[in-house]
Amino acid sequence: MAKSANRLKTEEVSLSMNSQTVWYLDRLVETGLYGNTRPQAAMVAITDHCKMLIAGGKLGMAPPILGSDAKEVTKP
């Protein structure tokens, strides 16, 4: 199934990590669940962690994309 186009502008980020963290990224890549490269694994891991923080109420939701039909959701 094809993914829909990302409506958000892509930003390039450069990361520097110690060798132990790179070792963990390589283990994530080896699983095949986090992409095929270190940058893909880092992106998936960071995205998943942000989702977990948002679900736990520890990180606020990003504002809606301008011009989208998205509605802001607030917790009661």
N, CA, C and O of each residue as an XYZ file, in Angstrom:
304
protein
N       0.840     -1.166      0.000
C       0.000      0.000      0.000
C       0.894      1.240      0.000
O       1.822      1.341      0.802
N       0.614      2.169     -0.889
C       1.420      3.381     -1.007
C       1.110      4.348      0.132
O      -0.033      4.477      0.570
N       2.161      5.025      0.598
C       1.985      6.023      1.643
C       1.497      7.318      1.016
O       1.833      7.624     -0.129
N       0.695      8.087      1.771
C       0.256      9.380      1.276
C       1.406     10.375      1.400
O       2.325     10.189      2.198
N       1.337     11.423      0.603
C       2.396     12.425      0.607
C       2.460     13.124      1.959
O       1.429     13.425      2.560
N       3.673     13.378      2.429
C       3.872     14.092      3.677
C       3.606     15.568      3.436
O       4.231     16.184      2.572
N       2.678     16.136      4.199
C       2.315     17.532      4.011
C       3.230     18.470      4.784
O       3.114     19.689      4.663
N       4.133     17.915      5.571
C       5.065     18.736      6.328
C       6.366     18.918      5.569
O       6.845     17.998      4.906
N       6.928     20.101      5.669
C       8.225     20.376      5.060
C       9.277     19.540      5.776
O       9.296     19.479      7.005
N      10.139     18.904      5.017
C      11.204     18.095      5.584
C      12.355     18.997      6.004
O      12.765     19.887      5.260
N      12.868     18.757      7.201
C      14.018     19.494      7.718
C      15.183     18.528      7.871
O      15.005     17.417      8.372
N      16.361     18.934      7.448
C      17.536     18.088      7.609
C      18.157     18.343      8.972
O      18.310     19.489      9.396
N      18.517     17.251      9.656
C      19.124     17.333     10.979
C      20.387     16.483     10.975
O      20.398     15.371     10.448
N      21.431     17.010     11.559
C      22.686     16.273     11.666
C      22.862     15.851     13.123
O      22.697     16.666     14.031
N      23.196     14.587     13.347
C      23.390     14.065     14.699
C      24.804     13.547     14.877
O      25.379     12.948     13.968
N      25.350     13.779     16.041
C      26.618     13.167     16.431
C      26.333     12.284     17.625
O      25.723     12.728     18.598
N      26.770     11.030     17.558
C      26.497     10.072     18.620
C      27.768      9.352     19.014
O      28.700      9.223     18.219
N      27.794      8.885     20.250
C      28.949      8.103     20.664
C      28.848      6.697     20.071
O      27.799      6.305     19.560
N      29.924      5.958     20.142
C      29.986      4.651     19.489
C      28.990      3.652     20.086
O      28.505      2.766     19.383
N      28.690      3.791     21.362
C      27.712      2.872     21.956
C      26.310      3.108     21.391
O      25.579      2.155     21.120
N      25.939      4.374     21.216
C      24.626      4.682     20.653
C      24.546      4.214     19.210
O      23.511      3.700     18.787
N      25.616      4.382     18.449
C      25.652      3.890     17.071
C      25.498      2.374     17.051
O      24.840      1.831     16.164
N      26.094      1.692     18.012
C      25.950      0.235     18.112
C      24.469     -0.131     18.259
O      23.985     -1.058     17.610
N      23.747      0.613     19.128
C      22.312      0.352     19.291
C      21.545      0.632     18.004
O      20.658     -0.138     17.637
N      21.871      1.718     17.318
C      21.213      2.007     16.038
C      21.417      0.857     15.058
O      20.491      0.462     14.350
N      22.629      0.329     15.022
C      22.905     -0.799     14.125
C      22.055     -2.010     14.491
O      21.613     -2.737     13.602
N      21.818     -2.242     15.779
C      20.958     -3.360     16.184
C      19.518     -3.118     15.713
O      18.835     -4.055     15.301
N      19.058     -1.861     15.773
C      17.709     -1.550     15.278
C      17.611     -1.805     13.781
O      16.617     -2.359     13.311
N      18.627     -1.408     13.031
C      18.639     -1.646     11.581
C      18.603     -3.142     11.294
O      17.899     -3.583     10.385
N      19.352     -3.918     12.057
C      19.385     -5.370     11.849
C      18.014     -6.023     12.028
O      17.741     -7.060     11.422
N      17.148     -5.426     12.855
C      15.809     -6.005     13.039
C      14.962     -5.853     11.784
O      14.029     -6.625     11.562
N      15.284     -4.862     10.967
C      14.489     -4.602      9.775
C      13.224     -3.808     10.055
O      12.463     -3.516      9.132
N      12.987     -3.456     11.310
C      11.767     -2.735     11.692
C      11.971     -1.226     11.765
O      11.008     -0.475     11.921
N      13.217     -0.780     11.654
C      13.531      0.634     11.822
C      14.209      1.220     10.591
O      14.923      2.218     10.699
N      14.004      0.631      9.447
C      14.625      1.115      8.232
C      15.874      0.325      7.889
O      16.215     -0.654      8.553
N      16.541      0.766      6.848
C      17.710      0.050      6.343
C      19.023      0.774      6.593
O      20.087      0.264      6.239
N      18.965      1.949      7.195
C      20.169      2.743      7.421
C      20.126      3.347      8.822
O      19.075      3.395      9.461
N      21.275      3.803      9.281
C      21.326      4.469     10.588
C      20.427      5.706     10.635
O      19.694      5.877     11.608
N      20.458      6.584      9.606
C      19.554      7.745      9.654
C      18.079      7.346      9.705
O      17.297      7.977     10.416
N      17.686      6.305      8.960
C      16.292      5.855      9.009
C      15.953      5.319     10.399
O      14.878      5.599     10.929
N      16.859      4.558     10.981
C      16.622      4.003     12.319
C      16.492      5.123     13.345
O      15.621      5.070     14.213
N      17.344      6.129     13.252
C      17.269      7.254     14.181
C      15.943      7.987     14.024
O      15.317      8.354     15.018
N      15.505      8.207     12.776
C      14.240      8.902     12.545
C      13.064      8.125     13.136
O      12.213      8.705     13.810
N      13.012      6.824     12.888
C      11.908      6.010     13.401
C      11.935      5.987     14.929
O      10.892      6.125     15.569
N      13.115      5.814     15.516
C      13.222      5.758     16.974
C      12.785      7.083     17.601
O      12.066      7.084     18.600
N      13.209      8.204     17.028
C      12.826      9.511     17.569
C      11.336      9.742     17.391
O      10.671     10.215     18.313
N      10.796      9.415     16.217
C       9.360      9.586     15.961
C       8.532      8.733     16.928
O       7.558      9.213     17.507
N       8.923      7.473     17.097
C       8.199      6.589     18.024
C       8.261      7.116     19.451
O       7.270      7.060     20.178
N       9.415      7.623     19.852
C       9.549      8.140     21.215
C       8.689      9.391     21.405
O       8.077      9.562     22.460
N       8.635     10.267     20.399
C       7.762     11.440     20.477
C       6.302     11.020     20.629
O       5.567     11.608     21.423
N       5.878     10.006     19.873
C       4.502      9.512     19.985
C       4.227      9.019     21.399
O       3.157      9.277     21.952
N       5.203      8.300     21.995
C       5.042      7.782     23.347
C       4.938      8.939     24.353
O       4.104      8.894     25.258
N       5.775      9.970     24.200
C       5.735     11.115     25.104
C       4.419     11.880     24.975
O       3.859     12.325     25.977
N       3.924     12.036     23.748
C       2.639     12.714     23.535
C       1.518     11.921     24.187
O       0.673     12.493     24.876
N       1.502     10.610     23.977
C       0.460      9.761     24.563
C       0.496      9.815     26.082
O      -0.550      9.734     26.727
N       1.679      9.952     26.662
C       1.816     10.011     28.109
C       1.619     11.400     28.688
O       1.737     11.593     29.898
N       1.317     12.377     27.826
C       1.075     13.735     28.293
C       2.343     14.486     28.679
O       2.263     15.533     29.321
N       3.495     13.978     28.306
C       4.760     14.622     28.675
C       5.282     15.555     27.597
O       6.235     16.299     27.826
N       4.666     15.522     26.429
C       5.067     16.380     25.315
C       3.794     16.880     24.652
O       2.922     16.083     24.305
N       3.678     18.189     24.474
C       2.484     18.754     23.864
C       2.393     18.409     22.389
O       3.397     18.124     21.736
N       1.178     18.441     21.881
C       0.952     18.197     20.463
C       1.475     19.383     19.657
O       1.389     20.529     20.098
N       2.012     19.104     18.483
C       2.441     20.165     17.579
C       1.203     20.870     17.038
O       0.139     20.257     16.945
N       1.323     22.152     16.678
C       0.162     22.849     16.118
C      -0.244     22.233     14.786
O       0.587     21.645     14.095
N      -1.526     22.365     14.417
C      -1.980     21.798     13.145
C      -1.267     22.455     11.964
O      -0.789     23.585     12.063
N      -1.204     21.736     10.855
C      -0.586     22.251      9.631
C      -1.495     23.324      9.053
O      -2.698     23.105      8.909
N      -0.940     24.470      8.723
C      -1.739     25.548      8.144
C      -2.371     25.089      6.841
O      -1.715     24.461      6.010
N      -3.636     25.401      6.666
C      -4.332     25.055      5.438
C      -4.861     23.635      5.411
O      -5.441     23.212      4.412
N      -4.671     22.889      6.498
C      -5.168     21.516      6.523
C      -6.557     21.495      7.136
O      -7.020     22.490      7.693
N      -7.205     20.367      7.029
C      -8.514     20.195      7.643
C      -8.381     19.659      9.066
O      -9.380     19.331      9.707
N      -7.144     19.571      9.558
C      -6.911     19.037     10.896
C      -7.518     19.936     11.949
O      -7.470     21.161     11.839
N      -8.082     19.332     12.957
C      -8.664     20.062     14.082
C      -7.819     19.788     15.307
O      -7.370     18.661     15.514
N      -7.597     20.817     16.127
C      -6.829     20.645     17.336
C      -7.642     19.839     18.339
O      -8.820     20.122     18.557
N      -7.027     18.849     18.940
C      -7.695     17.986     19.913
C      -7.176     18.348     21.288
O      -5.966     18.410     21.502
N      -8.080     18.587     22.217
C      -7.678     18.865     23.588
C      -8.276     17.802     24.501
O      -9.364     17.282     24.252
N      -7.543     17.495     25.555
C      -8.041     16.517     26.520
C      -9.002     17.207     27.470
O      -8.781     18.360     27.843
N     -10.082     16.508     27.874
C     -11.035     17.130     28.797
C     -10.433     17.335     30.178
O     -11.103     17.848     31.074
